[in-house]
């Protein structure tokens, strides 16, 4: 049995970037496990392998334990599937783990399905493996459930472990420990700085090669709409209303000034009224390497990508957030407001972070943006 420093469990391109930054900065000998939840995984995995950052890059595709829990048709069925696989956790772990590998540290963003199964497996067999969590964007800063498993989950695990202790995560890495300590003061985990890849040329070189970052993939438009996974957080009616709002905003500002970047895990949407960013799976954070966001406006229902230009690159785009205009399933507006209020405090010009209360206020802000477009700043031309 070969023992490595770490294994990283990831589900998104953003998590892959963070895993690479951690692994390179900590000089770990590690494996990367990619749970398939976005398009283009095979090609991306091959590019990661070519960079030789990780010992093995393992794709978790069609893993029965994961799929049966994730795609259960109701909460009750999901709980029954989870309980079944907790009872058969050895079989689940055998499906997930590469053979003949042990790890000193398991990294995950929170209690995602493969992480929950493997942490139970580690507890059951008293393995010498610690679990660490790392930044998964806005939700990492105010969703307490990320760090505390549910009562039902704890009861299910107790049935499997009996007298053995359920292992918990031992530490957390985030891009802004200062913000996290204000929004999640009750979190018991020790919090550490997640290395910013913008400050490490080696990591930047890896990411540019893996994601094929080129100047041509930069964004020239002054307004960038960062679309959400509407189907997950909005009703069908609100999803349609948000898309129509995008169209009205584009018409107000001029189609030549607006581009939309769809969420990498959102189904393709064809809307001829809005220019779409061609490289859907390109992480927005890497677009910031190809084009500065300082003179741009980022529009989103909510999105990690809106504030990462500031946290990762000290760029200060105008941020225009739409979450007060819609009901988001599973999200608390007060928590989002607190979080973005703290992001606002990090800005040299806090007025560039705006949360309209209604569409009338939104279009007043758009009118101000339009006036700015009609009187271009010469300095902005050099930053595009």
C-alpha positions in Angstrom: 0.0 0.0 0.0 1.5 3.3 -1.1 0.9 6.3 1.2 0.7 9.8 -0.4 0.5 13.2 1.2 -3.0 14.0 0.0 -6.0 13.4 -2.2 -8.2 16.3 -3.4 -11.9 15.8 -4.1 -13.2 18.4 -6.6 -16.4 19.0 -8.5 -15.8 22.3 -10.4 -13.1 24.1 -12.3 -12.8 26.7 -9.5 -12.1 23.9 -7.0 -9.5 22.4 -9.4 -7.7 25.8 -9.4 -7.7 25.9 -5.6 -6.5 22.3 -5.4 -3.6 23.0 -7.7 -2.7 26.1 -5.7 -2.7 24.2 -2.5 -0.8 21.2 -3.8 1.9 23.3 -5.5 2.4 25.7 -2.5 2.4 22.8 0.0 4.7 20.7 -2.2 2.5 17.7 -1.7 2.6 14.4 -3.5 -1.1 14.1 -4.1 -3.8 12.6 -6.3 -6.7 14.5 -7.8 -10.2 13.0 -7.9 -12.7 14.8 -10.2 -16.4 14.1 -9.5 -18.0 14.7 -12.9 -20.4 17.6 -12.7 -19.4 19.7 -15.7 -18.7 19.3 -19.4 -15.2 18.6 -20.8 -13.8 16.7 -17.8 -11.9 14.1 -19.8 -10.0 16.8 -21.8 -9.3 18.9 -18.8 -8.1 15.8 -16.8 -5.6 15.0 -19.6 -4.2 18.5 -19.6 -3.8 18.3 -15.8 -1.9 15.0 -16.2 0.4 16.6 -18.7 1.5 19.2 -16.1 2.5 16.4 -13.7 1.2 18.3 -10.7 -0.5 15.2 -9.3 0.6 11.6 -9.1 -2.8 10.4 -10.5 -5.8 12.2 -11.9 -8.8 10.0 -11.3 -12.3 10.7 -12.8 -15.3 9.7 -10.6 -17.8 8.9 -13.3 -20.7 6.5 -13.0 -19.8 5.6 -9.4 -22.9 3.9 -8.2 -22.8 5.0 -4.6 -22.4 8.7 -5.6 -25.0 8.6 -8.4 -27.7 6.8 -6.4 -27.5 9.4 -3.6 -27.1 12.4 -5.9 -30.0 11.5 -8.3 -32.5 10.2 -5.7 -36.0 11.4 -6.7 -36.9 12.9 -3.3 -35.4 13.8 0.1 -36.8 10.6 1.6 -35.3 8.4 -1.1 -32.0 10.3 -0.9 -31.8 9.6 2.8 -32.6 5.9 2.3 -29.9 5.7 -0.4 -27.5 7.5 1.9 -28.2 5.1 4.7 -27.8 2.1 2.4 -24.4 3.3 1.3 -23.3 4.2 4.8 -24.0 0.6 5.8 -22.1 -0.6 2.7 -19.4 2.1 3.0 -16.5 -0.4 2.3 -18.1 -1.1 -1.1 -18.6 2.6 -1.8 -15.0 3.4 -0.9 -13.8 0.6 -3.1 -15.6 2.3 -6.0 -14.2 5.7 -5.2 -10.6 5.1 -4.2 -7.8 4.1 -6.4 -6.5 0.7 -5.4 -3.4 0.4 -3.2 -3.4 4.0 -2.2 -3.5 5.6 1.3 -3.5 9.3 2.0 -2.4 11.5 4.9 -4.9 14.3 4.2 -8.2 14.3 2.4 -9.2 17.7 1.0 -12.8 18.6 0.0 -14.8 21.8 0.0 -17.4 20.4 2.5 -19.4 17.3 3.1 -19.9 16.5 -0.6 -21.1 13.0 -1.3 -17.7 11.3 -1.9 -16.2 13.2 1.0 -18.9 12.1 3.4 -18.5 8.5 2.3 -14.8 8.5 2.6 -14.8 10.3 5.9 -17.1 7.6 7.2 -14.8 4.9 5.8 -11.8 6.6 7.5 -13.7 6.7 10.8 -14.8 3.1 10.6 -11.4 1.7 10.0 -9.4 4.2 12.1 -7.3 5.2 9.2 -4.5 7.7 9.7 -6.1 10.3 7.4 -7.1 13.8 8.4 -9.8 15.8 6.5 -9.3 19.4 5.5 -11.9 21.7 3.8 -11.1 24.5 1.4 -12.9 27.5 -0.2 -15.9 26.8 -2.5 -16.9 30.4 -3.1 -19.6 32.6 -1.4 -21.4 29.7 0.2 -18.3 28.7 2.1 -18.5 32.0 4.0 -22.1 31.8 5.4 -23.5 28.3 5.0 -23.1 26.6 8.4 -24.3 23.3 7.0 -21.0 23.1 5.0 -19.2 22.4 8.3 -21.8 20.6 10.3 -23.4 17.4 9.0 -27.2 17.1 9.5 -28.8 15.4 12.4 -30.0 12.6 10.1 -26.5 12.2 8.7 -25.0 12.0 12.2 -27.6 9.4 13.3 -26.9 7.3 10.2 -23.2 7.4 10.8 -23.7 6.4 14.4 -25.5 3.3 13.3 -22.5 2.3 11.2 -19.7 3.3 13.6 -21.4 2.2 16.9 -18.8 3.0 19.5 -16.2 4.5 17.1 -15.8 8.2 16.8 -17.0 10.1 13.6 -14.0 11.9 12.2 -14.6 15.6 11.5 -12.6 18.1 9.3 -9.6 19.5 11.2 -9.0 22.8 9.4 -10.2 25.1 6.6 -8.4 27.0 3.9 -10.2 30.1 2.4 -9.1 33.0 0.2 -10.2 35.5 2.8 -9.8 34.4 6.4 -10.7 38.0 7.6 -14.1 37.9 5.9 -14.7 34.3 7.0 -14.1 35.1 10.7 -16.7 37.8 10.5 -19.4 35.8 8.8 -18.7 32.4 10.4 -17.4 33.3 13.9 -19.1 30.3 15.3 -17.2 27.8 13.0 -15.0 25.7 15.2 -12.4 24.9 12.5 -9.0 26.6 12.6 -8.9 28.9 9.5 -5.9 29.3 7.2 -5.0 31.4 4.2 -5.6 29.5 0.9 -2.6 30.4 -1.3 -3.6 32.9 -4.0 -2.6 31.6 -7.3 -2.3 35.2 -8.6 0.8 35.5 -6.4 2.5 32.4 -7.6 3.9 32.4 -11.2 4.3 28.6 -11.2 0.7 28.1 -10.4 -0.3 30.7 -13.0 1.7 28.9 -15.6 0.1 25.6 -14.8 -3.4 27.1 -14.9 -2.8 29.0 -18.1 -1.7 25.8 -19.8 -4.4 23.6 -18.4 -7.2 26.0 -19.2 -5.6 27.3 -22.4 -5.6 30.9 -21.3 -4.7 33.3 -24.1 -5.2 37.0 -24.7 -7.9 36.2 -27.3 -10.0 34.7 -24.5 -10.1 38.0 -22.6 -13.3 40.0 -22.5 -13.5 43.4 -24.3 -17.1 44.2 -23.4 -17.6 46.6 -20.5 -20.5 44.7 -18.9 -20.2 41.0 -18.1 -23.3 39.0 -17.0 -22.3 36.0 -14.9 -25.3 33.6 -15.2 -26.3 31.3 -12.4 -27.5 27.7 -12.3 -31.1 29.1 -12.6 -32.7 25.7 -12.6 -31.3 24.9 -9.1 -32.1 28.1 -7.3 -35.0 29.7 -9.1 -38.6 28.7 -10.1 -39.2 28.1 -13.8 -41.1 31.4 -13.9 -38.2 33.4 -12.2 -35.7 31.7 -14.5 -37.6 33.0 -17.5 -38.0 36.4 -15.9 -34.2 36.6 -15.2 -33.4 35.8 -18.8 -35.8 38.5 -20.0 -34.2 40.9 -17.6 -30.8 40.1 -19.1 -32.3 41.0 -22.5 -33.7 44.3 -21.2 -30.3 45.2 -19.6 -28.6 44.4 -22.9 -30.9 46.6 -24.9 -30.5 49.5 -22.4 -26.7 49.3 -22.5 -26.2 48.4 -26.1 -25.6 44.8 -27.3 -22.0 45.7 -28.3 -21.2 46.5 -24.6 -22.6 43.4 -23.0 -21.6 39.7 -22.9 -23.0 36.8 -20.9 -20.9 34.0 -19.5 -23.1 31.0 -18.8 -22.5 28.8 -15.7 -20.2 25.9 -16.7 -22.7 23.4 -15.3 -25.8 25.1 -16.8 -27.4 23.5 -19.9 -26.7 25.5 -23.1 -29.1 28.3 -23.6 -29.4 29.9 -27.0 -30.4 33.6 -26.8 -29.6 35.6 -30.0 -30.3 38.9 -28.2 -27.2 38.6 -26.0 -23.6 37.9 -27.0 -22.4 34.7 -25.3 -18.8 34.2 -24.1 -17.6 31.3 -26.3 -15.5 29.4 -23.7 -18.2 28.4 -21.3 -16.0 26.1 -19.1 -13.2 28.7 -18.8 -13.2 29.7 -15.1 -13.9 33.4 -14.8 -11.0 33.9 -12.4 -8.6 32.9 -15.3 -10.3 35.4 -17.6 -8.9 38.0 -15.2 -5.4 36.9 -16.2 -6.2 37.7 -19.8 -8.1 41.0 -19.2 -8.4 43.3 -16.2 -11.8 43.7 -14.7 -11.1 47.1 -13.1 -13.1 49.1 -15.5 -15.9 46.6 -16.0 -19.3 45.9 -14.5 -20.1 42.4 -13.3 -23.8 41.5 -13.1 -25.0 38.4 -11.3 -27.9 37.0 -9.3 -25.0 35.9 -7.1 -21.7 34.5 -8.0 -18.3 33.7 -6.5 -16.8 35.1 -9.7 -18.1 38.7 -8.9 -15.8 39.1 -5.9 -12.8 36.9 -6.8 -11.2 39.6 -9.0 -10.8 41.6 -5.7 -9.8 38.7 -3.5 -7.4 37.1 -5.9 -6.1 40.0 -8.1 -7.0 43.2 -6.2 -9.0 44.3 -9.2 -12.2 46.3 -8.4 -14.9 45.9 -11.0 -18.3 47.4 -10.3 -20.5 44.5 -8.9 -24.2 44.6 -9.5 -26.1 41.9 -7.6 -29.7 41.0 -8.4 -30.6 38.6 -5.6 -33.1 41.1 -4.0 -35.2 40.9 -7.2 -35.7 37.1 -7.0 -36.5 34.4 -4.5 -33.5 32.0 -4.4 -34.3 28.5 -3.1 -32.0 27.6 -0.2 -30.3 31.0 0.1 -30.7 33.7 2.7 -30.6 37.3 1.5 -29.5 38.6 4.9 -26.5 36.3 4.9 -25.6 37.3 1.3 -26.0 41.0 2.2 -23.6 40.5 5.1 -21.1 38.8 3.0 -21.1 41.3 0.2 -21.1 44.1 2.7 -17.8 42.8 3.9 -16.5 42.5 0.3 -17.7 46.2 -0.1 -15.5 47.2 2.8 -12.4 45.8 1.1 -12.9 48.1 -1.9 -11.1 51.4 -2.2 -14.4 52.7 -3.6 -17.2 50.9 -1.7 -19.8 52.5 -3.9 -18.8 50.1 -6.7 -20.7 47.2 -5.0 -24.4 47.7 -5.6 -27.4 45.6 -4.5 -30.6 47.1 -6.1 -33.8 46.7 -4.1 -36.0 46.7 -7.3 -35.9 47.0 -11.0 -36.4 50.8 -10.9 -33.2 51.2 -8.9 -31.4 48.7 -11.1 -32.2 50.7 -14.3 -31.0 53.9 -12.6 -27.7 52.2 -12.1 -27.7 51.1 -15.7 -28.3 54.6 -16.8 -25.3 55.7 -14.9 -23.2 53.0 -16.5 -24.5 54.1 -19.9 -23.4 57.7 -19.3 -20.0 56.4 -18.4 -19.8 54.4 -21.6 -20.7 57.5 -23.6 -17.7 59.4 -22.0 -15.0 56.8 -22.1 -12.0 57.0 -19.8 -8.8 56.9 -21.8 -7.1 54.9 -19.1 -9.7 52.1 -19.5 -8.6 51.5 -23.1 -5.2 50.4 -21.9 -6.7 47.9 -19.5 -9.0 46.1 -21.9 
